[in-house]
């Protein structure tokens, strides 16, 4: 049987971020912002399949589960800020490639209000995936990327409308990519190799998922776009 590579979204919002990247019987967890029960249930209580977890930064909606993972001897990898807070977290250097199970992981520094990494993750099953959330900008051009999981947090116009209606907005939008910025990043990186685009970390009050989806498809001229909603599963095979 051919095991399909897939990405599963367990949560992608300021209340908790966590994705499972599954390939060749192995699971790599992207961010640990959810509760233990949700993650265990999603992996069918088979911790032995998890080769590790990569964490972008120290905010609780991305790092909450680190102590529990370490307790169960699951390797956790992150930037020096996170590694400095938890003894057993492995500190990764930017632009260096690391092998975690059958996955090759390469961190990229991205600007946020704390030290933060985006990750390029590749393996022979699904090719190359870029995971970028919670960033002020994404200045990189990454050749031949097959899959994108990228933040589309807010829309400036929605924020302005909300302010006019006296609706205070929760997320600090200046530390996150807007849908316009995200589309610009993707336009700079879109190529023949691109297979999947997943828009993630949409703000509860400052975004509109269906509008963002239509806009991305239209402006990029690319059909295979998804919103990272809880429970979404996306096949990633090349």
C-alpha positions as CSV (number, residue, x, y, z in Angstrom):
1,X,0.0,0.0,0.0
2,X,1.2,3.5,-0.8
3,X,0.9,5.7,2.3
4,X,-0.3,9.2,1.2
5,X,1.6,12.1,2.6
6,X,-0.8,14.5,4.2
7,X,-1.1,17.6,6.3
8,X,-3.7,17.7,9.0
9,X,-4.8,20.9,10.7
10,X,-5.7,20.5,14.4
11,X,-5.9,24.2,15.0
12,X,-4.8,27.4,13.3
13,X,-5.8,30.5,15.2
14,X,-4.8,32.6,18.2
15,X,-6.5,30.0,20.4
16,X,-4.0,27.4,19.3
17,X,-1.8,26.3,16.4
18,X,-0.9,22.7,15.5
19,X,-0.5,20.8,12.3
20,X,0.5,17.1,11.7
21,X,2.7,16.4,8.7
22,X,2.4,12.7,7.9
23,X,4.6,10.8,5.6
24,X,5.8,7.2,5.3
25,X,4.3,6.2,8.6
26,X,6.0,9.1,10.4
27,X,4.5,12.2,12.0
28,X,6.2,15.6,12.3
29,X,4.2,18.0,14.5
30,X,4.3,21.7,13.4
31,X,3.7,23.9,16.5
32,X,2.4,22.8,19.8
33,X,-0.4,25.2,20.7
34,X,-3.1,22.7,21.6
35,X,-4.1,20.5,24.5
36,X,-2.6,17.0,24.9
37,X,-5.9,15.2,24.4
38,X,-6.5,16.7,21.0
39,X,-3.1,15.8,19.7
40,X,-3.1,12.3,21.1
41,X,-6.5,11.6,19.6
42,X,-5.3,12.9,16.2
43,X,-2.4,10.5,16.2
44,X,-4.5,7.6,17.4
45,X,-2.6,7.5,20.7
46,X,0.4,6.2,18.7
47,X,3.2,8.4,20.1
48,X,5.8,6.0,18.6
49,X,5.0,7.4,15.1
50,X,5.9,11.0,16.1
51,X,9.5,11.7,15.1
52,X,9.5,15.2,16.6
53,X,7.9,18.6,16.9
54,X,9.1,21.9,15.5
55,X,8.0,25.1,17.2
56,X,8.1,28.5,15.6
57,X,8.3,30.7,18.7
58,X,7.5,31.0,22.4
59,X,3.9,32.3,22.4
60,X,1.5,30.0,24.1
61,X,-0.7,29.4,21.1
62,X,2.4,27.8,19.5
63,X,4.3,26.4,22.4
64,X,1.8,25.4,25.1
65,X,2.5,21.6,24.9
66,X,6.3,21.7,25.0
67,X,6.6,20.5,28.6
68,X,4.3,17.5,28.0
69,X,6.0,16.5,24.8
70,X,9.4,16.5,26.5
71,X,8.0,14.5,29.4
72,X,7.0,11.8,26.9
73,X,10.5,12.0,25.3
74,X,9.3,13.5,22.0
75,X,12.1,15.6,20.6
76,X,11.2,19.3,20.3
77,X,13.1,21.7,18.0
78,X,13.0,25.5,18.0
79,X,14.9,28.8,18.0
80,X,17.3,29.8,20.8
81,X,14.7,31.8,22.6
82,X,12.5,28.7,23.1
83,X,15.5,26.4,23.7
84,X,16.6,28.8,26.4
85,X,13.3,28.3,28.3
86,X,13.2,24.5,28.2
87,X,16.3,22.5,28.9
88,X,15.6,19.6,26.5
89,X,14.5,21.7,23.5
90,X,17.0,21.3,20.6
91,X,18.2,24.7,19.4
92,X,18.2,24.9,15.6
93,X,20.5,27.3,13.7
94,X,18.9,29.3,10.8
95,X,19.5,28.1,7.3
96,X,21.0,24.9,8.5
97,X,19.4,21.6,7.4
98,X,18.5,18.9,10.0
99,X,17.2,15.4,9.6
100,X,14.2,14.6,11.8
101,X,13.1,11.1,10.9
102,X,12.7,11.1,7.1
103,X,12.0,14.8,7.1
104,X,14.7,17.4,6.3
105,X,14.0,20.6,8.2
106,X,15.6,24.0,7.6
107,X,14.7,27.0,9.8
108,X,14.5,30.6,8.5
109,X,14.5,33.6,10.7
110,X,11.3,35.7,10.3
111,X,10.4,38.9,12.1
112,X,7.8,38.9,14.8
113,X,7.6,40.5,18.3
114,X,9.7,37.6,19.6
115,X,12.4,35.4,18.0
116,X,10.5,33.3,15.4
117,X,11.3,30.7,12.7
118,X,9.6,29.7,9.5
119,X,10.5,26.2,8.3
120,X,11.3,24.6,5.0
121,X,10.4,20.9,5.4
122,X,11.1,18.4,2.7
123,X,11.1,14.6,2.0
124,X,10.9,12.5,-1.1
125,X,7.2,11.8,-0.5
126,X,5.7,15.3,-0.8
127,X,8.7,17.4,-2.0
128,X,9.2,20.8,-0.3
129,X,6.8,22.5,2.1
130,X,7.2,26.0,3.6
131,X,5.5,26.7,7.0
132,X,5.4,30.4,7.8
133,X,3.2,31.9,10.5
134,X,3.3,34.9,12.8
135,X,5.5,37.1,10.7
136,X,5.7,40.8,10.0
137,X,7.0,39.9,6.5
138,X,8.4,37.0,4.5
139,X,11.3,38.3,2.5
140,X,12.5,35.0,1.0
141,X,12.2,33.6,-2.4
142,X,12.3,29.8,-2.1
143,X,12.8,27.9,-5.4
144,X,10.6,24.9,-6.3
145,X,8.3,24.9,-3.3
146,X,5.5,22.4,-3.7
147,X,3.4,23.3,-0.7
148,X,2.8,26.5,1.3
149,X,1.3,26.8,4.7
150,X,1.3,30.5,5.2
151,X,-0.4,33.0,7.5
152,X,-3.1,35.2,6.1
153,X,-4.1,36.8,9.3
154,X,-6.1,39.9,8.5
155,X,-7.3,42.4,6.0
156,X,-6.6,46.1,6.5
157,X,-10.0,47.1,5.2
158,X,-11.8,44.8,7.7
159,X,-9.7,46.3,10.5
160,X,-10.6,49.8,9.4
161,X,-14.3,48.9,9.2
162,X,-14.2,47.4,12.7
163,X,-12.5,50.5,14.0
164,X,-15.3,52.7,12.5
165,X,-17.8,50.4,14.1
166,X,-15.9,50.7,17.5
167,X,-15.2,46.9,17.5
168,X,-11.8,46.5,19.2
169,X,-9.7,44.0,17.5
170,X,-7.9,41.2,19.3
171,X,-4.8,40.4,17.3
172,X,-1.9,42.8,17.0
173,X,-2.1,43.0,13.2
174,X,1.3,44.7,12.9
175,X,3.0,41.5,13.8
176,X,1.2,39.3,11.3
177,X,0.9,39.0,7.5
178,X,-2.2,40.4,5.9
179,X,-3.9,38.7,3.0
180,X,-2.5,41.3,0.6
181,X,1.1,40.6,1.9
182,X,0.5,36.9,1.7
183,X,-0.7,37.0,-1.9
184,X,2.4,39.2,-2.7
185,X,4.7,36.6,-1.1
186,X,3.0,33.8,-3.0
187,X,3.1,35.7,-6.3
188,X,6.9,36.0,-5.9
189,X,7.2,32.3,-5.2
190,X,4.6,30.7,-7.4
191,X,6.1,28.3,-9.9
192,X,5.4,25.1,-11.9
193,X,6.3,23.0,-8.9
194,X,3.5,24.6,-6.7
195,X,0.8,22.1,-5.8
196,X,-0.9,23.3,-2.7
197,X,-1.5,26.6,-0.8
198,X,-2.9,26.6,2.7
199,X,-3.9,30.0,4.2
200,X,-3.5,29.7,8.0
201,X,-3.8,31.7,11.3
202,X,-6.8,33.8,10.2
203,X,-7.7,36.3,12.8
204,X,-11.2,35.7,14.3
205,X,-12.4,39.3,13.9
206,X,-10.2,40.7,11.2
207,X,-10.5,38.2,8.4
208,X,-13.0,36.6,6.1
209,X,-12.2,33.0,5.1
210,X,-14.4,32.7,2.0
211,X,-13.3,36.1,0.7
212,X,-9.6,35.3,1.3
213,X,-10.0,32.0,-0.5
214,X,-11.6,33.6,-3.6
215,X,-9.1,36.5,-3.6
216,X,-6.1,34.2,-3.4
217,X,-7.4,31.9,-6.2
218,X,-8.2,34.9,-8.4
219,X,-5.1,37.0,-7.8
220,X,-2.7,34.0,-8.0
221,X,-4.5,32.3,-10.9
222,X,-4.2,29.1,-8.8
223,X,-7.0,26.8,-7.8
224,X,-5.6,24.5,-5.2
225,X,-6.0,26.9,-2.2
226,X,-7.3,25.8,1.2
227,X,-8.1,27.5,4.5
228,X,-6.5,25.9,7.6
229,X,-9.6,25.1,9.5
230,X,-9.6,22.7,12.4
231,X,-10.0,19.1,11.0
232,X,-8.9,19.9,7.5
233,X,-6.9,17.2,5.8
234,X,-4.9,17.8,2.7
235,X,-3.1,15.2,0.6
236,X,0.4,16.4,-0.3
237,X,1.8,13.8,-2.7
238,X,3.8,15.2,-5.6
